[in-house]
Amino acid sequence: MPVYSFGPFVLDPAERRLTRDGRRVAVPAKAWQILLMLVEAGGRLVLHEAFRVKLWPNVVVEDRTLTVHMSTLRKALGDGAFIETVARAGYRLTVPVRALSDADRPAQVVPAAESRMLAVRPFSTGSLDEDDGYLGIGIADAVSTALGTVRGLSVASVGAVEDVEASRVLGAGHLLEGAVQRNAERLQVTARLIDVESGCTRRSERFEQSPANGAALQDEIATWVAASLPDTSDVDLHSYRPRAAEAYFLQLQARAHLKPFTRLPLLKAHALFEQALALDPGYAMAHAGLGSTYLLMASTAMLRPLPADEAMPLARQAAERALALDESLAEAWAVQGRVKMEYDWDWEGAEADLAHAVALNGSSVEALGAFGQFLSAMGRHNEAIEAMEQARKLDPRHVETLQHLAIVYWMAGQAERALDAVDASLKIEDTPRVHYGRMMILDQLGRRDEAMAERLATLRGLAVGQGLADHVEVVARTESWRAAMEVWIALLERTNRWEGAAMQWVVAGDSGRALDALEHCIRSRTTYLCFTGQNPCFRPLHNTPRFQDILRTLKLDGRMAS
């Protein structure tokens, strides 16, 4: 196959490799296909219809799906000027393209530059009132989000490390820490940037604003950090100052309530985001956060504080409002992509939005995690593992990330690595949902005794399972394993854990009831239906007509695991 040169780039289709000035450039899958079509056209116009026919044969996609992938490609190239948009027609390259002779081809390709990593600790709040305690994690998280958009910089999640030594193990070059003080007149942050290798302070600074300028304080800190790091001094960080000062603090507090991944703080976060938007309806970050809140409220893992048919449209609406105000918000793109993946079953649209979210902020663990799950559900296991391992690198202490990593390994047929990820999460947080995930994998592997032990551990940790664990244990010992399974599955169905019930009925050998449960999942649009075609538990169902009908309903036919 020819190797092409255009501008500072060399594209090698056979190796699926793009380089800029000899250094490799990462390009997501669909964006790569678009680039190849543009390059092969040699600067000629490529019509919208040609892209649709090539990229999505026999699939109807929205016009915006191509537009979003094109935006992702422009982001990867680092300069939108290389691609010209011809209104209502198509796209073309703006620089000459030539096929390289063997003599002209680069002799050596430099690997993609490793992103420099910054670790961030929650800022200390020892002198603050209890009601202001959220400011430590809130301001640190806001600064991290702003810095996550800087090209070539990876920002670990706030709280991923506790000290310099942990930062060194993580591979971070610098650690940001600080302390917050607040009174009626001033909001102060003393920040310190530490060189991890030496353990010495590189720079320290004191920032001060009136409480009315909380967002300005955040911007000052982020700009100072960027200017203090190598090769990031000319970065122009995008920000928004809400019309009402209190709106900024309300959305910070709301985000702090989202982190525990539990029901009551989630409901509190919803109320706080609503209060922030009542003060400033044009606050894009608050709309995006509200979208994330509605996604969690629709989650079966959270026992759905709102029905999916109510929460998912609200999540979409919040994301659309955020993007209408600020189309650079990775969080809003990720919310929109997850709605398409979990509720619409619009796989092409989900890929476009989730890939774009990662392109906008490669340090967003939420975006990487959602994109990794999408790739896994599509059977693109190597890409899925790469995305999820990057998410784990950025936040190795986050149980949700480790749980999703376990799912991705399990879907890829790497059950032992999946169990390793679950075991890592157990060391961080010994909760029923972690034992539940471990049980599912062990059941699928046929390790019944170990799975039963995890089942009992799950029941003993659930409020709805009080006393039931002992009953299940007695039934298993005095009657049969199957009888104990029926007691357990009845609880899953009673508490609307229908996907779990479907998997457990397969383990129990009742395909009919497993299919009944899956059809119930379809009707209620449960959260993890995207994995139906790849889930190892469901392989015994693959050849049944009812399962094939389920895949067609989910638009997953043709995307089955081999």
N, C-alpha and C positions, 0 to 999 in steps of 0.2 A: 504494500500500500504506500502511496506517496506520503512524504512528510512535508508539511506546509510551514511557511514563514509569513507572518503578518505583524507589522509594527515591531514591538519588542518581543513578540511571542513566537514560539515554535510549537506546532501541534503534531504529535505522532499518533495517528489513529490506531495503528497496530498495537502499540504499547499502552494505549489510552493514557497519554501523557501530554500535559501542557506545561511549557516552561516559559518564564519571563526572564530575559537576560541570564539564561542558563539555570535559573532556580525553579524548581517544580512548583506549580500552582494547583491547589485542590479545587475541583469543580464537581458539584453534585451531578447525579446521573442524568436527569432530564436536561439540565443546563448544558451538560457535555454534548448531548445529542443535538441540541439547538446550535451550539457553537460549531460542531462538525458540519451541519448543513450550511451555515453561513460561510464557513471557510471553503467548502467544496463549491459553493456558488461563485467564489472568486470576486466578491464585491458586487455581484448582480443582486437584484431584489429577490428575496424569497417571500412568496406570498403566504398569508395567514393559512390558507387552505392547504398549502404544501406541508406546513408544519403539522397541521392537524392530521392529515393523511399518514404522514410518516411516524409521528409520535404516538398517536392515539387511534390506530386502525380499529374500526368497528366499535368505537366508543364515542359517545357524544359528550363533549366537554364545553364548559363555559369559555367565552372569549377571554375572560380575565385570567384563566388558568395559564394560558400562554404568556400573558402580560406579566404575571407574577414570576414565572420561570425566567423570563427575559430580565426582570429586575435582579433576580438572583445571579444570573450570569454576569450582568454588569458589575454587581458587587464583587464577584470573584475576580474579574479582570482588573478591578481597582479604579476604573475610569469609564464612565458611561459614554464617553466621546468615541469609543471604538465602534459603537453600533448606532446606526441611524434608524429612527422610526419613521416610516413613510405612512402618514395618516390613512387609516381605513384600507391599507394595502398589505404592508408587511415590514420586513426589516432587511438591512444589508450592512456589511462591514464598510467602514469609512476609510480604511487603509488598504493598500495593494496587497494581494496575496500571491505568493509564488511557490511552486513546488521545488523542493531542494534536491540537488544532485547528491549522490553519496558523499562526494568530497565536501559539500557544504554543511552536511548534517553535524550537529554538535557532537564532539567526541566524548564529552562527559557531562552528565547532568548532576547538578548540585541538589541534594534532597531539599524538600520544602523546609524552610526555616522553622525550627522549633519555637513555638510561641513562648515568650517569656512569661513566667507565672508570678502573680502577686497574690499573696495570702492576706486575708483581712480578719482581724479579731473583732468581736463585738466591742464597741467602745465602753469603757467602764462608766458607771453611773452612781458610784458610791455616795456622792453628796446630794443626789436628787431625791425628791419625794417619791414615794412608791408609785404614785399615779404617773410620774414622768419616766419610770423605768424603761419604757419601751424605746426611749430616744437612743439608747446605746446601740441596740441592734438595728433600730430604724434608720438612723443616719448612716451607720456603717453600710447597711444594705443598699441604701440609696446611692451612696458614693460608688459602691461596687457595681451596681447596675449601670451607672454612667460610664465607668471605666471599661465595662465589658464590651462596649462598642468600638474600642480602640483596636485597630488592625495590628496583629502581631503580639497582642497582650492577652493572656489568659488570666482570669480573675477567679480564684477559688471562692466558693460560697462562704459567706460570713459564718464563722464558727467551725469551719473545716479543720482548723488547727488551734491549738491552745498556747503554743509558745514557739520560740525560734527553732528548737530541735524538731518539733513536729513539722514546721515549715520546711526544714531541710529534707526530712523524709519524703515530704510531698513533692519536692523538686522545685519549690518556689525560690525565686531569686531575692525577693523582698517581702517584708511583712509590715503591714500597716496596722497600727494600734492607736488608741486615743482615749480621751476622757472628756465627758460632757458635764457642763455646769449650766444651770439656768436659774435666773431670778426674774423679777418683774421687768427689769430694764434691759438685761443682756442675756444672750444665748452664746455660750463659749464652748469651743472644742480645742483641746490641746492634742495635736496629732504628731505621731512619730513614725518615720519610715526607716526600717531597720534592714541593713544588708545581711541577708541570712548566712552567707558563707562565713563572714567574719564575726557576726553577732553584734556588730557596732551600729550605732545610729548613723544613718546617712544624712538625714535632715530632720529637723523638728520645727514646728510652727504653731503659733496660737492664732486661732480664728475667732472673730467676735462679730456678732450682728445683734440687732434688736430682734425680739421674738417675732416681729412682723416679717422678718426676712430669713426665715428658716431655709427656704429653697436656695436663697443666695449663698448662705453658709455652706450648704451641700455643694454647690457649684464651685465655690472657692477651694474647698478641700480637694475635690476631684481634679480641678485644673492644676493645683499645686502638686498633687501626686504625679499626674501625667508629665508635668514639667520636670519633675525630679528623677524620672526613670529614663534610662538610655533610649534614644531614638523616638521619644514620644512628645518632645517639647513643643512641636508645632501642631498638636492635635487641637481641633476646635470641637469641644464637647457641646452637644445639643442639650438644651434644657428649656424648661417652662416655669415661669413664676406664676402660681395661681393668684387669681384676683383677690381672694380672701386668705390671709395668712393662716387662719385656723384650718383651712382645707388641707394644707400641706401636712400639718401635724395629725389630722384625722386619718389621712391615707397612710401615713407612716404607722400609726397605731393599728390600723386595719391589717396591714401587711404582717405586723408582728403576730396578730391573732391567727393568720393563715398558717403559720409555720408548724404549730403542734399537730396538725392533721387530726383534729378531734372535733366533735360536733358542736359543743357549746361555744368555743372560741370562733368557729366558723360562722355561727349565727351572729356573734358580736361583730365580726369583720364585715358582714353584710350591712349591718346597721351603720357602721362607721363610714364605709364607702358611700352609702346613700347620703349621710350627713355632709360629707365632703362635696358631693355633687350638687346638693341643695345650695351650698355656698358658692360653688363655681361649676356650672353645667358644662363649661368648656375645658375641664381638667382631664386631659386624655389619659394620664397615668391612673387616675381614679376610675375612669371607665374600664380600662384594661384590667385593673385589679378586681373590679366588680364582675367582669367576665370570668376571671379565674375562680372567683367565689361561687358563681352559679355553676361552673363545671363541677366543683366539689360537691355542691348541693345536689347535683344529679347523679353522683357516684354511688354505685351499689356498695362500694367499700365503706361509705359513710352512712349507709342505710337510708339514703335519699331523703333529706329533709324536705325536698321538693320533688314532685314527679318529673321524670325526664321530659315529658311533653310540655311542661311549663318551664323548667329550668334551662333546657338546652336552647330554645329560641331566645330566652333572655340573655344567655351567655353570648350567642351570636350577635344580638342587637347591641350589647355593650361593646363587643370587639369592633363592630362596624362603626360605632360612634367614636371609639378611640382612634381608629385608623382614618376616619374622616377629618379628625383634628390633627393627627400626627401619624403619617404612614411609616415612620421609622421605628415604631414600637414593636420589638420582637415579641413581647408578651402577648399583645393583641393578635398578632399573626398566629402565634401558637394556640391561643384560645380558639380562633376561627378554624384552624386546621384540626384541632381535636373535636370540635363539633361535627365537622365533616366526616371524621374517622369514626367517632363513637355513636353518632346519631343519624347522620345522613347516609352513611356508607358510600360516600363520594370519594373513592380512593384517589382519583386523579387530582381532584381539588385539594384533598388533604395533603398529598405529597407536595404540591406547589406551595401551600401556605406554611407547612412545617419546615420544608427546606429553606424557605425565605426567612423564617424566624431564626434558624441557626446561622444563616448568612449574615443577618443583621447583628446578632449577638452570640458569638460562638462560646461565650462563657455562661450562657443561660442553661442551667441544669434542667429546668422545666422543658425548654425547647428541645434540648438534646434527648431528654428522656422520652418525650412524645414522639419525636422523629424516629428514635430507636425502636419504639414499640410499633410504629407504622411499618418500618422496614421489615421487622420480624413477622408481622402479620401478612406481609406480601411475599414471604419466603426468601427475602434477601438477607440471609442470616449473617454473612460476614460483615456487611455494611451495618447491620443492626448492632452487632457486638462491638464494632468500632465506635459507634455513636454512644452506646451505653458505657463502654469502658472510659471514654472521654468524660462522660458525666460523673462516673465514679472517681476519676482522677481529680475533678474539681470539687467533689463533695463526698469523700470516702466515709463520712460519719452519718450520712443521711439514709435512714432506713428505707424510705420510699425508693430511692435510687437503687439500693442494693436489691430490693424486692423486684423491681422491674428488670434489673440485670439478670436476676435468677430466672425470670420468665423468658427473657430473650435466649439465654443459654438452653433452657429446657425446650423451647420451640425449635432450637437448632439441633436437638438430639444430643446435647452435651449435659446429661443429667447430673453427672458428678460435679461439674463446674457450677451448675445451678445450685446444687446443695452447698457448695463452698460459699457461694454468695449469700445464701440464706443463713448459713452458720455465722458469717461475718456480721450480718444484721442482728442475729441473736446476741452477739457479744455487746452490741450497742444498746439494744432495747428488747427485753424479753417480754413480748406481747402475744396475745392470742393470734393476731393476724400473721405473725411470723411463723408460729407453729402450724397454722392452717396451711400456709404455702408449702412448708416442708412436708406436711402430710400428703398433699396432692402429688408431689413428685415421688415420694416413697411408694404410694399406692400404685402409681402408674408403672413403677419398676417392679411391682410384685412383692415388695418387702412389707408384708402385712403387719407383722408384730411391731416393727418400728413405726409404721404409719398409725397403728392403733394407739401407741404411746403418745404420738403427737396429737392425735384426735382428742385424747383425754386431757392433754395439757391445754388444748384450745378451749375445751368445754369448761375447764376449771377457771379459766381467765375471763369467761363471758358472763355478764350479768344475767343473760337469759338462760345460761346453762347451769346455774347453781343447782347442785344436787343431781343433775343429769349425768355428770361424768361417772359418779359412783354407780348409777343405774346401768349405764352403757357397759361399764367394766364387769358388772355382775352378769348381765345378759350374755356378754361375750364368753364368760367363763362357764356359765351354767346351761346356756342354750346353744348358741352358735355365733360365729363371727357374722354371718349373714343377718341374723336377727338383730345383733347390735348395730349393724350398718343401717338397718331400716329405721331404728330409733333415731339415729344420728341424722339420716337424710330427711326424716320428717321435720326435725328442727330447722334444717337448712331451708326447706320449702316454707315452713311457717314464718321464717324471718326474711323471706324474699331473696335468699341466696341461691337463685335458680341455676346459675352457671356451675356453682359448686355442686349442686344436686345432680345436674346432668353428668358431670365427671364421675361423681360417686356411684351413680346408677350403672355406669359402664363398668366400673371396678367391681360392683356387685353382680355383674353379669346380666342386667336387665336392660337390653337395648331399647325396648319399647318405651319404658319409663324415662330413659335418658333422652330419647327423642321428644317425648312429651315436654320434658323440662326445657329442652332447647327451643322448642316452639313457643313456650311461655316466655323465654328470653327475647325472642323476636318481637312478640307482642308488646313487651314492656321496654324494649330497647336497653337491655342491660349493658354495663360499661365495657366488658371485655369481649364482646362478640367478634371484634376484628380478628381474634386469634382462632376462630372456629376451624378454619381450613388447615391450620398448622399445628393445632393442639394434639400432642401425642395421645392423650386420653381418648380422642374421638376416632382414632384410626380404625377400630373395629366397626365403626358405623359408615365408613367411606362409601361402601358399595350399595348401601340401602337407598331406595328411591326417596324416602323422606329426608334423608340427610342431603341428598343432591338437591332437593327442592329448597332446603334451608340455605345451601350455598348460593343457589340462584337468587333467592330473596335478598341475601346479603351482597349480591354482585361479586361473590368470591369464586364462582365457578371459573375454572381455568387458572386459579392461583393456588391450587392445592400443593401440599408438600409431596415431594416425589417418594 
